Amino acid sequence: MLQTGQPAPGFSLPDADMEMVKLSDFKNKKNVVLYFYPRDDTPGCTLEAIDFSDLEEDFSRLDTVVLGVSKDDCISHASFRDKHGLAVRLLADTEREVCTKYRVWQEKEKDGVKRMGIARSTFVIDKQGMVRHALYGVNAKGHAAEILKLVRQLG
C-alpha cells in the first residue's frame, strides 16, 4: 500500500479522447485527485463519477484536477462520459500498470469466489507530487465530498 508522504508513482495514460495524460504535467501547477474505480457505467462507479463531476468547479478553485482510472479502454470511457455528462477526465489503464503501481489491483471475494479486480481507492497528490492521502477500499457514496474536504486542508 502507498503511504502518506511517499512520492506518487508517475504515469502516462490515455484519456477518453485518446490524449496522453502524465502525472508530471501537473507538478508544481495543480494538486491531483487520482481515483481508481472498478468499471465504467456500473452503479457505484457512475455515482462516484457524477459526484466528482458535480464538485469539479470546487476542485478547480482549489487548483486541483480530478482523474478517474479504470482498466476500461478509451472508447468505453468516452461513452461513459458522454452518457452521464461527466466533467472528470477518465484514464484508460488497460494493461493495469498504474493500478499495480498504486497497489489497487487486488484479490476480491464476492459470493465465495475470489478474483482479481480494482479496489475502489483514491489518492490526493499535492503539487510537489507527494501522496498526501491514500484511501483504499472506499465507499462511492459521499466519497467526492469527503475528498474535497481533504483537498481544502492542503492549504
C-alpha positions in Angstrom: 0.0 0.0 0.0 1.1 3.5 -0.7 1.7 5.7 2.3 1.2 9.4 3.0 4.4 11.3 2.4 5.7 9.0 -0.4 6.3 10.3 -3.9 3.3 9.4 -6.1 4.3 6.9 -8.8 4.5 8.6 -12.2 2.3 7.5 -15.1 1.2 8.3 -18.6 -2.2 7.1 -19.7 -4.6 8.0 -22.5 -7.9 9.7 -21.6 -11.3 9.2 -23.2 -10.2 11.4 -26.2 -7.0 9.3 -26.5 -4.9 12.3 -25.4 -2.0 11.3 -23.1 -2.1 12.5 -19.5 1.0 12.4 -17.4 1.2 12.9 -13.7 4.3 15.1 -14.3 2.1 17.5 -16.4 0.6 18.8 -13.1 3.8 19.1 -11.0 4.2 22.5 -9.4 0.9 23.5 -11.0 -2.0 21.5 -9.6 -3.0 19.1 -6.9 -4.3 15.8 -8.3 -7.1 13.6 -7.0 -6.5 10.2 -8.6 -9.3 7.8 -8.1 -9.5 4.2 -9.2 -12.8 2.6 -9.9 -13.7 -1.0 -11.0 -15.8 -0.4 -14.2 -17.5 2.2 -16.4 -21.2 2.5 -16.2 -21.8 0.3 -13.1 -24.0 1.8 -10.3 -21.3 2.6 -7.7 -18.8 3.9 -10.3 -21.5 6.0 -12.0 -22.5 7.6 -8.7 -18.8 8.3 -7.8 -18.0 9.8 -11.2 -21.1 12.0 -11.2 -20.3 13.2 -7.6 -16.8 14.1 -8.6 -18.1 15.9 -11.7 -20.6 17.9 -9.7 -17.8 19.1 -7.5 -15.4 19.8 -10.4 -15.6 23.6 -10.1 -14.9 23.4 -6.3 -11.8 21.2 -7.0 -10.8 23.6 -9.8 -10.9 26.6 -7.5 -8.5 24.7 -5.2 -6.0 24.2 -8.1 -7.0 20.5 -8.2 -7.6 18.2 -11.1 -9.7 15.0 -10.7 -8.6 12.0 -12.7 -10.5 8.7 -12.7 -8.7 5.5 -13.7 -10.1 2.0 -14.6 -9.0 -0.8 -16.9 -11.7 0.1 -19.4 -10.5 1.4 -22.8 -10.8 4.9 -24.2 -13.9 4.1 -26.2 -15.7 2.8 -23.1 -14.6 5.9 -21.2 -15.9 8.2 -23.9 -19.3 6.6 -24.0 -19.5 6.5 -20.1 -18.5 10.2 -20.0 -21.0 11.3 -22.7 -23.9 9.2 -21.4 -23.6 10.8 -17.9 -22.2 14.2 -18.8 -19.1 13.7 -16.7 -16.6 16.5 -16.2 -13.8 14.5 -14.8 -11.1 13.0 -17.1 -11.2 9.3 -17.3 -7.9 7.4 -18.0 -7.5 4.0 -19.5 -5.2 1.6 -17.7 -5.9 -1.4 -19.9 -2.6 -3.1 -19.0 -3.2 -2.4 -15.3 0.3 -0.9 -15.0 -0.8 2.1 -12.9 -3.3 0.0 -10.9 -0.3 -2.2 -10.0 1.9 0.8 -9.1 -0.7 2.2 -6.8 -1.5 -1.2 -5.3 -5.2 -1.1 -6.2 -5.2 -4.3 -8.3 -6.2 -6.7 -5.5 -7.8 -10.0 -4.8 -11.5 -9.6 -4.1 -14.1 -12.0 -2.9 -17.7 -12.0 -3.9 -20.1 -14.8 -3.1 -17.2 -17.0 -2.1 -15.4 -16.6 -5.4 -12.0 -14.9 -5.4 -10.8 -12.9 -8.3 -8.6 -10.0 -9.1 -10.0 -6.5 -9.6 -9.6 -2.9 -8.8 -10.2 -1.9 -5.2 -12.0 1.4 -5.2 -9.3 3.8 -4.0 -8.4 7.5 -4.1 -5.1 9.3 -3.7 -4.7 13.0 -3.1 -1.4 14.1 -4.6 0.0 17.6 -3.8 1.6 20.0 -6.3 5.0 18.6 -5.4 3.9 15.1 -6.4 3.7 13.7 -2.9 0.9 11.4 -1.7 -0.9 13.4 1.0 -3.8 10.9 1.4 -4.1 7.3 0.3 -7.5 5.8 0.9 -8.1 2.1 -0.1 -11.4 0.3 -0.3 -13.6 3.4 -0.2 -17.4 3.6 -0.5 -18.6 5.5 -3.5 -21.5 7.3 -1.7 -20.4 10.7 -0.4 -16.8 10.0 -1.3 -16.2 13.0 -3.6 -17.3 15.4 -0.8 -15.0 13.7 1.7 -12.1 14.1 -0.8 -13.0 17.8 -1.3 -12.6 18.3 2.5 -9.2 16.7 2.4 -8.1 18.9 -0.5 -9.3 22.0 1.3 -6.9 21.1 4.2 -3.9 21.0 1.9 -3.7 24.8 2.2 
